[in-house]
Amino acid sequence: MLKAFDGRVAAVTGAASGIGRALALELTRRGARLALCDVDDDGLAETRRQCEAAGATVTARAVDVADRQAVHEWADAVVADHGVVNLVVNNAGVALAATVEAMSYEDLEWLLGVNFWGVVHGTKAFLPHLKASGEGHIVNVSSVFGLVSVPTQAAYNAAKFAVRGFTDTLRMELELDGSGVSATTVHPGGIRTNIARSARIDPGVASLAGGDRAARDGFDRVAMTSPERAARRILDAVARDRRRVLVGPDAFVIDLLARLPAAVAQELQVAALRRRR
């Protein structure tokens, strides 16, 4: 399995900011060569600039991970450019806050396209190349919302629970085939990234929080962990071949909540939300 990063090639989606950029910089410090992608051209260029300034060999490409063909073309390009790929981090993600009743099908499909299908595309596009390398690892980023369900987060919960189930199955299949490739699911808690700033928020949800800006600011206030710390924890988990990794102290609390009987965990959330309102 992949135990070190020096000289290895790592592909990271969602690399323009947040955890993706922090992973790129941490991989640079650990001696990896990088293949980065994002839909944010300016942010991606800045990540590339920082990594190259720190001494990394970097290729970067604008890719919408919801586009299957684009992801497969990128995977082939990574191997053409670098000769091999050893690590893939399917990190790209978006957010949506809306009740089941209020959210549109278009918003639901948009989120699932990035947060779930983006993971599937990245996994399937790179898996043959990882097996060819002889030592490979897939990191799929779920969330603490892949452990517990939360009101107004049905779309996000659906995607992140799906990533968890998909990656758990993948991990077992890889253990059975003895290919030298492994997989890790990541469950971050509140990480100080731009995801809330770019989220789609239903007006009804925003009004309950005191307005759109208040809803976005509320996430920043409870985000406990820096992207840099998250990146270090994720890569340490890869080196130790962990099945799952919780990121942030809040993730451990939420993991405990997820172990309670469903009626207890859900009633606690409903009671807390009623008091807030």
N, C-alpha and C positions, 0 to 999 in steps of 0.2 A: 504494500500500500504506500501511498504518498506520505513520507515522513519528513521531508525537508523541501524547501522552496528554492534554494539557491540553484540557478541555472534552469529551473523549470519554467514552463509557459503557462500562464494563468489567464483565462478569459473571464471578464467581469461585465455583467449587464448593469444598467443603471449607474454608470460610473461617473456621471456628471456632477454628482453632489452626494452628501450624506454618507451612508454606510459604503456605497460604491466607491466614492472617492477615497474614503479612509482605507478601504481594503486595497485599492491600487497603491496608495502611498505606503502602507504597511508591507505589502508584497514587494515593493521596491526596496524597502529597508532589509528585507529578507533575501534579496538577491534574485527575485523572479524577473522574467521577461513578461511583458503585458500585452494583451489584446483587449481593448476596451470598446464598449458601445453604449449609446444612449440616443434619445431623440432630441436632446438639448445640445445643439452644436456648440454653443458658446461655453457652456459648462464643461462639456467633454474636452474641448480644446484647452481649457484651463487645467483640468486634471492631467491631461497629457503633458502640458508645459511643466507642471510641478514635478511629475514623475521623471521626465527627461532631465530636468535640472538636478534631480537627485541621483542621476546616473542610470536610469532604467532604459532598456530598449522597449519602445512602445509603438504599437499600431492602434489606430482608433477609427471607428466607422459609425456613421449614423444608422441606427437600426431600430425599427419598431418591433419589439419582441412579440407583439400580437400577430405579426405577419410571418407565417410559417416559412414561406419561400425566402424571405429576407434573412431569417435566422439561419436557415440551412446554407445559404450562400455565404453568410458571414463565417460560419464554422469552417467551410471549405477554404475560405480566404485566409483564415487564421493559420491553418495547417500549411497552406501554400507559402505564406509569409514567414512562418517561424519553423516549419518543418515538423512540428509536433505540438500537441497540447496535453497538459497534465492535470490541470485544475479548471473547473468551470464553476462559477458562482452565479446562479440565477437569482439576482437581487432586485431587478427592476420592479417597481410597484407604484400603485396609485391608490387614492382613498376616496371613499364616498360615504357621506352621512345622510341617511334617509330611511324612513320607515318602509316596510314591505309595501304598504298600500300606496305611499307617495312616490316611490322611486320609479323612474321610467325603465322600460325594457332597454332603451338605448344606453342609459347609464350603467345598468347591470351588465350588459354585454361588453361595454367598454372596460369595466373593471375586471371582469372575468378574462377578457382577452389579454390583458397585461399580467394580472396577478396569478392566474392559473395557467392559461394557455401559453403564456410566455415561458413559464417553468417547463411545461411539457415540450415546447419547441426547443428550448435550450438543451434539455436533457437528451432528447432523441437525436438532435442534430449533432451533438458532440460525442455521444456515447461510443459510436464506432471508432472515432479518433482516439478517445481515451483508452479504449481497449487495445488499440494498435500501439499505444505508447508503452504498454507493459506495466505502468503504474499511474493510476488516475484517481481522481476524486471529484464527485459532484456535490456541490453545496446548494441546497434549495432553501430559500428564505421564506419561512412561514411567518408566524407572529404569535404573541400570547392570545390573539383572537383566533388562532388555530387550536387553542386549548379550551377556551370558554366562549360562550356566545353573549353578545351584548346588544341591547336595544339600539336601533338605528344603524346597526352594522351588519345587517343580514347579508349583503353582497360581499363585504370584506370577510365576514366569518365563513361564508360558503367557499370562497376562494382559498382562504388560508387553511381551513380544515381539509380541503381537497389536496392542497400541497402536502400537508402532513401525511395523509393516507397514501398518496402517490409515491412519496419518497420512502416511507416505511416499507412499502411493497418492493420498490426498486432495490433498497438495501438488501432485503432478504434474497431477491433474485440474483443479485451480484455475488452474495456469499455462496449461493448454490453453484454458480457457473465458474467460480475460481479464476476469474479473468484478471485479477489484480486491481480492479476498480472498486471503489467504495462510495458511500453516499451518507451525507449528514443533513438533518433537518435543523434549521435555526429558528428559535422562537424568541425574537426580541420583545422586550417590554417597550416602555417609552424611550425612544432615542431622539436626540435633538437634531432632527433633519427638516427638510423643506416639505415633507409629504403633506402635513396639515395645511401649509400655505397654498399648495396646488390642488387641494381636495375639492371635490364637488360636494356642496352642502345644500341640502334641501332647505328652502326658506322656513318651513315649519320647524325644523330642527334648530336652525339658527336663531329663530325668535325665542325659543325656550332657553337658549344659552345667553340671551341678551344681545343678539345681533350676530351677523356673519363674522365680524372681526373678533368679537368676544369668543365665538366658538373656536376660531383658529388659535387665538391666544391661550385658550384654556388648555389645549394640548401642550403647548410650550411650557406651561407652568408645571405640568405633571411629568414631563419628560425628564428622566433621572440620569440617563447615561449618554455620554458623548459618543459620536460615531467612531472616534479613534479607539476608545476602550472596547466598543463592540467589535471592531475589526480585529483587534488583538485576540479577543476571546474566541472569535470564529476560527481564526487560523490556528490557534492553539488546539482547538477541538479537532480540526482536520489532522493535525500532526499526531494526535492521540487516537484518531479514528473513532471518534464518538458518534453514536447513532443520532443523538439529539443534543442540542446545547441551548440552555436558557441564558439570555443576555439581559443583565440588569437586575438589581435587587427586587424590583416590582415583578419581574417575570417569575421569580421563585414564589412570591406570595400568590400570584395568580395561578401558578401550577398547583399550589395547595388547595385553592378554591375549586379548581377543576376536579379534585379528588373527592369533594363532598358529594353527597347524594344530589341528584339534579334538582329536586324540589327545594332543598335547602339553599343551594347556590343561587338558583334563579329567584327565589323569594327574597333573599338578601339584596340582590340587585334591584328588584322592583321596589322594595321598601326604601332603599337609599335614594332612588330616583324620585319617588313620591315626596320624600322630605325635601329634596333640593327644589322641587317645583312649587 
